[in-house]
């Protein structure tokens, strides 16, 4: 791999962050604010780690999957070591696992990460050995999604908690979350606002509802055969489903390369069904996809970046989606904002209600490049590196001026920089 001289320092800084946040067999997103292992953070982190230590990248994913539930779910947080700087911790989740975990999941980026790790590995022998052991686990997780989160067999899965989307407080959830009650939520103290300005985090009202859902699921013993139908929050998110589709496609390809025809065929079957069902989420008026609320059975009215993420899987009309990205970009200094900047609900500093996130930028650029829109992909990569050069490795950024927001010294932001700088140069 060769890195342009001007980018070398950036690469080295990113690598130093990844090493600094490394706890041996897993990496924390950042010290203080997030002291455990997060599901999609870890997978995307491995994409960066592989450029300086392939064996370590495989370990990151193996550690996550060592905590897969017997039913197939891969939890969103693994609480490896006690730390009371984070809320809600293991006692609130009460999932009764050997190593405590949360009881919900996160976007399944695992599949496409595994394929990339395997297909682009320098050490092919190592890659075959490690990927072969991980493949059935990833397949189990994907089967779990359709069994537990699509019990009616529609082809699309629902998230049951906003945290599952990875875009915690997106405007996408406002309507559905407003129907979640808050009665009976045990008194609690948030920890996030001790680390980060409250104006950059979700509101108290949102937190009460997040916790009500956790308490509800806990009262059902975290039994995934009951959770879907019992949940007051049930949303089909185009971003989440697109990630699952792309990962399932990747799993099929990986299985084929590893000679597992059964897994390959099953993955292809799921993808075909999901792709056909996906088009119901398209909004012609908005030029993007929208969330479908399974409780009230209608499409939402919120144009977030979740509705552009289907670019990752080549879903929908790429040119229309690119027009939407350009329309948003015309209103801010850096792309891609997490919500349409012309929506009065847009909040450029508050977490997933406006700021730019490098992991999202990476997925959009990757999908665009795959669909042949190299021009649009390059614009997003240029904005991403522009944000880093201006404000360092933050958790997220204000799209109006590129200023740093949330946590600093942030793992997945650093991983994306390593990946972006290395892309196409391996
Ligand atoms: C926040 C983000 C989520 C991420 C986690 C750790 O909760 O919304 O996507 O996984 O932080 O970085």
Boltz pocket constraint, residues with backbone or C-beta under 6 A from the ligand:
constraints:
  - pocket:
      binder: B
      contacts: [[A, 29], [A, 34], [A, 38], [A, 39], [A, 40], [A, 41], [A, 163], [A, 165], [A, 166], [A, 167], [A, 168]]
      max_distance: 6.0
